[in-house]
Amino acid sequence: MSSLSDADRETLVSTARTTVGDELRSITYFDDREEIDQVYLRGDLEADADLVGFADTERLGFRAQTDYQDSELGPYQFTIRVFEGGYLTRVIVGDHGAFVTTDPMDLDRFEELGVALAGALREVAGGETPEPPEQ
């Protein structure tokens, strides 16, 4: 059972829809343990993706937060994966995260998506996760 409330689900969906519009394909919420919740799936897509496999791969991002913590590049923010038919953007805040899949779109829109989704995840966490440092 999902730990997300209906309001939390709506926060994630409205954030992603506002940022990427009709290019949004799916949103999946996950935590650092076992939770996986497909929050949104566009109506023209089949619900046959291997969410467990995707989530297991994206959970590696929890380690990335620590691995890149002292990088001269600054704090880790988000990951973009590029596929032939679209993109996957993963954002992790604290002990939970989300990955969003989209149709092809301009790469400059991903920073906006990453920042917006991090804010939504902080809201879902009830403000328990600190804001990232200013750059």
C-alpha positions in Angstrom: 0.0 0.0 0.0 1.2 3.5 -0.8 2.3 5.9 1.9 1.3 8.8 -0.4 -1.9 10.6 0.3 -4.2 11.7 -2.5 -2.9 15.3 -1.9 0.7 14.1 -2.2 0.0 12.3 -5.4 -1.8 15.4 -6.8 1.2 17.5 -5.8 3.6 15.3 -7.8 1.3 15.1 -10.8 0.5 18.8 -11.0 4.1 19.7 -10.6 5.2 17.5 -13.4 2.3 18.4 -15.7 2.9 22.1 -15.2 6.5 21.7 -16.0 6.5 19.4 -19.0 2.9 19.5 -20.2 1.7 16.9 -22.7 5.2 15.3 -23.0 4.7 13.7 -19.6 4.4 9.9 -19.8 4.6 8.6 -16.3 5.5 9.4 -12.7 6.7 6.8 -10.2 7.3 7.5 -6.5 9.8 5.3 -4.6 11.6 5.2 -1.3 14.9 3.9 -0.1 13.4 0.6 1.0 10.6 -1.2 -0.9 7.9 1.3 -1.8 7.0 1.8 -5.5 3.9 3.7 -6.6 3.1 4.6 -10.1 1.4 7.9 -9.5 0.6 8.7 -13.1 0.5 6.9 -16.4 -0.6 8.7 -19.5 -3.8 7.2 -21.0 -2.2 6.1 -24.3 0.5 3.9 -22.6 0.4 0.4 -21.4 0.9 -0.4 -17.7 3.5 -3.1 -18.5 6.8 -1.4 -17.5 9.1 -3.2 -15.1 8.6 -0.7 -12.2 10.5 -2.9 -9.7 13.5 -3.1 -12.1 13.4 0.6 -12.8 13.0 1.5 -9.1 15.9 -0.8 -8.1 18.1 1.0 -10.6 16.9 4.4 -9.6 17.5 3.6 -5.9 21.2 3.7 -6.7 20.7 7.5 -6.5 20.4 7.3 -2.7 24.1 6.3 -2.7 24.9 9.0 -5.3 23.7 11.7 -2.8 26.5 10.5 -0.4 29.1 9.7 -3.1 28.8 13.2 -4.7 28.3 15.0 -1.4 31.8 16.7 -1.4 32.1 17.1 -5.2 33.6 20.2 -6.6 30.6 20.2 -8.9 28.3 21.0 -6.0 25.5 19.0 -4.5 23.8 16.3 -6.5 20.4 17.5 -7.9 18.9 15.0 -10.4 19.7 12.5 -13.1 18.5 12.4 -16.7 18.6 9.2 -18.7 18.3 9.5 -22.4 16.5 6.8 -24.4 15.7 6.6 -28.1 12.0 7.4 -27.5 12.2 9.8 -24.5 13.8 10.6 -21.2 13.7 9.5 -17.6 14.4 12.1 -14.9 15.1 10.9 -11.4 15.0 13.2 -8.4 15.8 12.1 -4.8 15.1 14.2 -1.7 16.1 12.6 1.6 14.8 9.0 1.8 12.3 9.2 -1.1 12.4 10.0 -4.8 10.5 10.0 -8.1 11.3 9.3 -11.6 9.4 10.9 -14.4 9.3 9.7 -18.0 8.7 12.0 -20.9 8.5 12.1 -24.6 11.4 13.8 -26.4 11.7 17.5 -25.4 14.2 20.2 -25.3 17.0 19.4 -22.8 16.8 22.8 -21.1 13.4 21.9 -19.7 14.9 19.2 -17.5 16.5 21.6 -15.0 13.1 23.2 -14.5 11.6 19.7 -14.0 14.3 18.6 -11.6 14.0 21.7 -9.4 10.2 21.6 -9.4 10.0 17.9 -8.6 12.6 18.3 -5.7 10.3 21.0 -4.3 7.3 18.8 -4.6 9.1 15.9 -2.9 10.1 18.2 0.0 6.4 19.2 0.3 5.4 15.5 0.3 7.9 14.9 3.1 6.1 17.6 5.1 9.0 20.0 4.9 11.2 17.6 6.9 14.0 17.6 4.2 16.2 20.7 4.1 16.4 22.9 1.0 19.5 22.4 -1.1 22.3 24.9 -0.6 22.3 28.0 -2.8 24.6 27.8 -5.7 
